[in-house]
Amino acid sequence: MRFDYMHPADQLIMIMERIYTHGMTTTSGGNLSIMDDNGDIWITPSGVDKGSLTRQDIMQVKPDGTVIGIHKPSVELPFHAHIYKIRPDIKAVLHAHPPALVAFSLARKVPEAYLTTASATICSNIGVAGYAVPGSDKLGKQIAEQFEAGHDIAMMWNHGVVIGSESLFEAFKKFETLETLAKLQIDASRLNKKMKVLTQLELDTSGSNQMPLLETFIPKTISSEEKAARREMVKLIKRAYSQRLFGATQGTFSQRLSDGSFIITPYRIDRAYLEPEDIVRIQNGRCEDGKTPSRSVLLHKTIYDLHPEINSLILAHPPYIMAFAITDSEFDSRTIPESYIMLRKAQRVPFGESYNNILGVSKKFSQSCPMLIFENDSVMVSGTSLINAFDRLEVAEFSAHSIIAANGVGEIVTINDEETKEIEIAFNLED
């Protein structure tokens, strides 16, 4: 989907629907705007249900202040307009009150951006705007000061957040990543372990921002097997996104095909609107022409080369399991039998090794270790099939959620060694 070809009103409706559906705003809360090439501001209306906006509800404000539309523009229009005036590079503004960011706003703290590679890259430029009445000149001035100082994100005490970017989708990505970061930090704090903050040197040397250079090929045919695999992969990717296991452009699926090639998620294409033709085929180390695969493509290839029993891999950033990735808390799968059967013994991998030590990391997978936790980065699960890997990812996130919640209930009692041995015998689990 070419987001930039969509009319501003349609963009606003689409992104507001995603924000509302994902529980990041309320019926009356939040507002979005876009400034087009003519200098017109397209903005969501005031006092209209954010969960059922139509194209007719979007308001147009001309450069001379003329308002076109059937409603009143958002009461926050003044600060939107002021941001556009002082920051010509910004073409879209997003304001909302998502729960985790509001929690930080109430505590008057800013989320620590350097907890993951994604958040450090996307959400490190945060300013702070003090409290003022919504729609007031004072609030508008405080927000504008942050953007004038060069910030792209302004945390608003006892209110929410304002984000500006070159497009509405880029603003949404920052917003989604920042809210996920806030949730992650809240969940990690419940583990009662110190969070590891990445240094700029670690980020610079991790290799996480490097795109592998692969030779390309033009596929002559697409088999029925591959067509079915692409369809199934897209269906599960969208499910993963709706379950918040993925971000809009983060997270990778791959699946081996019977001829030894494999298909993999593309780089930076919106997971919510992914289509089968967007998926990238990798054959003999070469990439399908005209497409860019996930940056983790070489890790996927090496794992498939070493492990013929593995037919699918998923790399993701689920918020609960990521709480273990940013702390030194051990993830113990001996919670309920299903968790132990599916996950066995997860291994931790030091930050940066998923890019800098691909062969060593690939060797860590085994029958008894189907999941790796990459510190301050992601989690990776393997499977005999795509649905098997996806099931493992879900079980890992549910288990992590339960462990974090249990810390508020009482001391955790895991299944003991004798009981785990019984499970291994009953389900014929191999080392």
MARLORO-5087 format. One record per residue (C-alpha): x, y, z. Coordinates in steps of 0.2 Angstrom, whole numbers, plus 5000, padded with zeros to 4 digits. Layout:
// MARLORO-5087
XYZ ...
END
This chain:
// MARLORO-5087
500050005000 500750174995 500250285010 500850445002 499550424987 498150424999 497050585002 497450675018 495750635025 495850455021 497550445030 496850525045 495450405046 496550255044 497750305057 496450355069 495550195067 497250105071 497550205086 495750185093 495649995089 497349965098 496650055114 497850205112 496450335113 494650355118 493050405109 493350595112 495250595115 496650635103 496850725087 497850705071 498250825057 499150835040 499850995031 499750965012 500751044998 499551194997 499751235015 498051175020 497851085037 496750935037 496250895055 495150775065 493550865072 493150915089 491750815099 491550675086 491750485090 493550445085 493050255083 491850295068 492650445058 492150455040 492950565026 491550695028 492050715047 493850775043 494050965043 495051075031 495851235037 496551355023 498151455026 496951615028 496051525042 494451475032 493751315039 492951195027 491851055034 490351005044 491051015061 492251115072 494151075070 494951005085 495151125100 497051085098 497151155081 498151305087 499651205093 499551095077 499651255066 501051335077 502151175075 501951185056 502451365056 504051345066 504551175059 504351175040 505050995039 503550925049 502050885038 500950785051 500550795070 499850665081 499150695099 498450565110 498350495128 498850315127 498850225145 500650185147 501250355141 499950445152 500650345167 502350425163 501550585161 500650575178 502350525186 503150665176 504450555169 505050515151 505250335145 507050285144 507350275125 508950175125 508150005131 508049935114 508749965097 507150015089 506650135103 508450215103 508350245084 506550305083 506150385100 507650465107 507250645103 505950685117 505550855125 504450895139 502951015139 502251065156 500451055161 499151185154 497351185150 496951095134 496751215119 497551355129 498851475122 499951425136 499951245132 500151285113 501651395118 502451255129 502251125115 502951235102 504451275112 504951095112 504751075093 505651245091 507151165101 507251025088 506250895097 505050785087 504150715102 503450815117 502850725133 501450835141 501350825160 499650755166 499050745148 499850635134 501050655120 501250755104 502250685089 502750775073 503550695058 503750705039 502150605036 500750535047 501350355045 503050405052 502250495066 501150345070 502750235070 503550345083 501950345093 501750155092 503550125097 503550255111 501950175119 502650005117 504250065126 503250145140 502349975142 503949885142 504749985155 503249975166 503149785164 505049765167 504949865183 503849725190 505149605188 506149695202 507749685192 508849825185 508549875167 510049885156 510150045146 511150035129 512550155126 512850245110 514450145107 513449975108 512150035096 513550095084 514449935084 512949815085 512749805066 510849815069 510749965057 511649875043 510749805028 511549645020 511949665002 511349514992 511449474974 509749474966 508749354954 507149364944 505949214948 505449124933 503949044941 503049044958 502548874964 500848834971 501848784987 502548964988 500949054984 500148954998 501548995010 501549185006 499649185009 499849095026 501249205031 500349365028 498849305037 499849265053 500949425052 499249525052 498749415067 500349445076 500149635073 498349635079 498949545095 500349675097 501749545095 502449655081 502549835077 502049925061 503749895053 504649785065 504649595067 505149455054 504349295049 505249165037 504748995031 505848865022 505148795005 505448614999 506748664986 507848744999 507448924996 506449025009 505249175010 505449315022 504649475028 505149635019 506049775027 505049925033 503349885025 501849905036 501349745043 499549795045 499349805026 500549675020 500149575004 500749404998 501749494984 502749594997 503549445004 505349414998 506049254992 507849204996 508649074984 510449014985 510849164995 510149284982 508649404985 507149424974 507449564962 506649734967 506349694985 507249725002 507149585014 507249595033 508949655040 509049485049 508949385033 510749315035 510349255052 508849165045 509849085031 511249025042 509948945054 509148855040 510848795033 511348725050 509648645055 508648545043 507348515056 506848695057 505648755044 505048925051 505749065061 504949215069 505949365076 504849485086 504749605100 503249555111 503149675126 503049545140 504449435134 505449595130 505449635149 506549495151 507649545137 508049715145 508349655162 509449505169 507849415174 507849235169 506449175159 505949005166 504648905155 504248795170 502648885173 501248765166 501548605156 501148685140 502448815142 503848695146 503248575132 503348715119 504848825125 505948705135 507548805139 507648975132 509449045130 509949225132 511149305119 512149455123 511749615114 512349635096 512849455093 511349425082 512249535069 514049515074 514149325078 512849245066 513549075066 513849065085 512049115088 511348995075 512148855083 511248885099 509548815092 509148635097 507648525101 507848585119 508148765115 506848825102 506949005108 508349135110 508149305119 509249435112 509649565125 508949735122 508349685105 507149545102 506649365104 506749225091 505749065090 505948915078 504748785073 504448635062 503148735053 502548915052 501048885064 502148795076 503348945077 501849065079 501148955093 502848955102 502849145100 501149165108 501549045122 503149135126 502149295127 500749225138 502049145149 503049305151 501349395155 500949275168 502649275177 502549465177 500749465184 501249335197 502449455205 500949555211 500049395218 501449305228 503049205226 503149105210 503248915212 503848825196 503648645191 505048555199 506448445191 505548285195 503948355187 504848415172 505548245169 503848165170 503348295156 504848255146 504448065147 502548085143 502848195128 504448115122 505448275123 507148265116 508748355121 
END
